[in-house]
Amino acid sequence: DTAVSQTPKYLVTQMGNDKSIKCEQNLGHDTMYWYKQDSKKFLKIMFSYNNKELIINETVPNRFSPKSPDKAHLNLHINSLELGDSAVYFCASSQRLAGGDLAKNIQYFGAGTRLSVL
Amino acid sequence: LAKTTQPISMDSYEGQEVNITCSHNNIATNDYITWYQQFPSQGPRFIIQGYKTKVTNEVASLFIPADRKSSTLSLPRVSLSDTAVYYCLVGDRGSTLGRLYFGRGTQLTVWP
């Protein structure tokens, strides 16, 4: 069983389209995250949700809208895709948001979704 | 946030011990140090974390001197499958609200 799973693994689309990436974790964690890794391999946090509540929005354009229907799922919807959105998007989860026992702050990442905007 | 500096790349041969050092001169009192590993086409994977002195698990050891301005990830007897990017992260338990700030990382290449 994959702990953090993302679908699709690859996504190729045209500029201007709207697309969604789904993420599910079966670890029973409270917190989920979205990260973006660009072509230079820099990995940057985009969002985090704790118990379905948005905690972090790291100055991401509002074309990106995360949705958390429940604690186990955090989906990412992207409107009006642009060339610069091409990247690998990673979902992650941790048992808790921060503080206390360090082991509970460890983040577990999915395998990533490679988005190519043509 | 404390900035981290690591070598961009390192090479080693199978069976050798590899030590990757990370500098974090501005580390704060509440900051802890975490290392992640990323293989090509995969997400980062937690390796080890610590606050001071030495931490060891089944994968690696983490050495943190008393001043905590640097840390060293030690990988014993590396194999080809240890070829990956290794990230050193420094963060506060509470103020970053779980944010992980990844730098460039160190590309470790293990040769036969």
Interface residues (C-beta under 8 A of the other chain):
Chain A: V4 T31 Y33 Y35 K41 F42 L43 K44 I45 S48 N50 I55 I56 E58 F90 A92 S94 L97 A98 G99 G100 L102 N105 I106 Q107 Y108 F109 G110 A111 G112
Chain B: Y32 T34 S41 Q42 G43 P44 R45 F46 Q49 Y51 V85 Y87 R93 G94 T96 L97 G98 R99 L100 Y101 F102 R104 G105
